[in-house]
């Protein structure tokens, strides 16, 4: 029995460490590192290469015209910028809107690519990239509106071959529309700060799909189930090259305003979550990968381990509570935590603490759902637009 209790306690502490490090330890440590290491990324505004801006769309008739109007406002030499909308088998009027816009703006150098099959965002990018002839490629979502200087800012960051990927800064516009949007915005603001420090010190571990760039020659076909904004930084890190964040290249979009929309988005985002352990093993050696090993462990591996750490932690808490009074008290707190999340999901109060707890538990649920779908083969690379992030 003592052996069982000892092993249970050890595993309990491991799970507790993974959770605490992912959500508090690593974010605190990265800010301390950022304060200690003042390194800044160079910028070269004379670097004005040819660029193609790629927009991926699936049934985006509500926002695609606004997106194209937004692209017209980009401040970049007209002879060095092209545009391509890659439509992932849209069945609404997305294609018609793009074609009409191209006809009415012939100087824009805009073209439409229709995918052969409905296989999701990454496949649509893979197909459309084969048509790109410019030096650089900027990828952006249909519902993300770009600041007019964003392309200039992204290109100014490519100061050497060492820098392979530059991610812009996504900002949410509707932070006060609902507690769900507010929670997502708060979480994202902290994550952007973390990524910016990672990119300054060495290399960030993931970008965001709203706005990012790479050399066209560096583009590679990712598996359709994956997202380039996640796999590109990791892929380039394996090559010994860097991915950085550019806070000056800004994209604006709406956060999900409903629990349903945000939950579905997170399930989709975590669809490659089971790759985290093997990815971690490949970059464990800090003598080869430097700070990236530390960043990936805290920002990716631990955070992508919440799906197993929380259930195991709770189960062990129940077991240990049988033998220990402190663990009985902890189990009471543990249970209350989940009950508060359930209460908030039903009551929809305006209490920030309850909203944060409910948002966190929803994130763990989304991870568990993504794992189940991966294991039973039901994970799909396709997506449906969240209604609350459009219009």
RAGIUR-V400084 format. One record per residue. OMEGA is omega in degrees with one decimal (none if undefined). Layout:
{{OMEGA} {OMEGA}}
//
This chain:
{{178.7} {178.4} {179.2} {179.9} {179.8} {178.8} {179.5} {179.5} {178.9} {179.7} {177.1} {-178.9} {177.4} {179.5} {179.4} {178.9} {-179.8} {-178.0} {-177.3} {-179.8} {-179.7} {-170.8} {-178.2} {-175.3} {-178.3} {178.0} {178.2} {-177.9} {-177.5} {176.8} {174.4} {177.2} {179.6} {178.7} {-178.3} {-177.7} {-172.9} {-177.7} {177.6} {177.4} {179.4} {178.0} {-178.8} {-176.2} {173.5} {178.8} {-176.7} {-177.3} {175.1} {-172.4} {167.9} {175.7} {-178.1} {176.9} {176.6} {-175.1} {169.5} {-179.2} {-176.9} {-176.9} {-179.3} {-174.0} {-169.9} {178.6} {177.0} {178.7} {-179.8} {175.1} {177.8} {179.7} {177.4} {-176.1} {-178.5} {-179.1} {-179.9} {-178.4} {-174.8} {-178.8} {-178.2} {-178.7} {177.2} {-176.9} {174.9} {173.0} {177.6} {-174.2} {-177.8} {177.6} {178.1} {-179.8} {176.3} {-175.2} {-179.2} {-177.0} {-179.8} {179.4} {-179.9} {-179.2} {178.9} {179.7} {179.4} {179.0} {-178.3} {177.7} {-174.4} {-178.8} {-175.5} {-175.8} {-179.5} {175.9} {-179.3} {172.6} {175.8} {178.7} {-179.2} {178.8} {177.6} {-175.6} {174.6} {-173.3} {-174.4} {176.9} {178.9} {176.6} {-179.4} {-179.4} {-174.5} {-178.2} {179.2} {-179.6} {-175.0} {179.9} {-179.7} {-177.9} {-174.9} {-178.5} {175.0} {-179.4} {-175.5} {179.9} {-176.8} {-177.0} {179.7} {179.7} {-172.5} {171.3} {-174.2} {-178.3} {-169.1} {-178.3} {176.1} {-177.4} {178.5} {-176.5} {179.5} {-179.1} {-179.0} {-175.4} {179.5} {177.4} {179.9} {179.7} {-173.5} {-171.8} {177.2} {-179.8} {175.7} {-176.0} {177.7} {176.4} {179.3} {-175.2} {-170.7} {-172.1} {-178.3} {-174.6} {179.7} {177.6} {178.0} {179.4} {179.9} {179.5} {178.5} {-179.7} {179.4} {178.5} {-176.0} {179.2} {177.7} {-178.5} {177.7} {178.6} {177.7} {-178.1} {-179.6} {178.7} {177.4} {-178.2} {177.1} {-175.9} {-177.5} {-176.3} {178.4} {-173.4} {178.2} {176.9} {172.5} {-172.5} {-176.2} {-178.5} {173.9} {-173.2} {173.5} {171.5} {179.4} {-179.5} {-180.0} {-178.7} {176.1} {178.2} {174.7} {173.6} {-178.0} {180.0} {-179.2} {176.4} {-179.4} {-177.3} {174.8} {-172.8} {-178.4} {179.0} {178.5} {179.5} {-178.6} {176.9} {177.3} {178.5} {-178.4} {-179.0} {-169.2} {170.3} {-175.1} {178.5} {177.4} {-177.0} {-178.2} {177.9} {-167.5} {172.0} {-178.3} {173.7} {-180.0} {172.2} {176.1} {-176.7} {179.1} {177.9} {-178.1} {-180.0} {-177.3} {178.1} {179.9} {179.1} {-178.8} {176.2} {178.5} {-178.7} {-176.8} {-172.3} {177.1} {-173.1} {-178.2} {176.1} {-172.5} {-179.6} {-179.7} {176.3} {-179.7} {-179.6} {-177.1} {-177.0} {-177.0} {-174.9} {-179.5} {178.2} {177.3} {-173.0} {174.7} {-177.8} {-177.7} {177.8} {179.8} {-179.3} {-176.8} {179.7} {-177.1} {-171.9} {-177.3} {-173.2} {-178.3} {-179.2} {178.6} {177.4} {-178.4} {-176.6} {176.9} {-176.9} {-177.7} {178.5} {-179.7} {179.0} {-178.7} {-179.7} {179.0} {176.4} {177.2} {-179.5} {-176.1} {178.5} {178.2} {-173.0} {-171.7} {177.8} {177.1} {179.6} {172.9} {178.7} {179.0} {178.9} {177.0} {177.4} {-179.2} {-179.7} {179.3} {179.6} {-179.1} {177.3} {177.4} {177.6} {178.8} {178.8} {-178.8} {-179.3} {179.2} {-173.6} {-180.0} {179.6} {177.3} {-179.7} {-173.7} {-178.1} {179.3} {178.3} {179.7} {178.4} {-179.1} {178.9} {-179.8} {179.9} {176.5} {178.6} {178.3} {176.5} {179.9} {176.5} {-179.4} {178.1} {179.6} {178.8} {179.5} {180.0} {177.8} {-177.1} {-178.9} {175.1} {-177.8} {177.2} {-177.2} {178.5} {-177.9} {-179.2} {173.1} {-177.8} {175.6} {-174.7} {-175.6} {176.8} {178.7} {174.6} {none}}
//
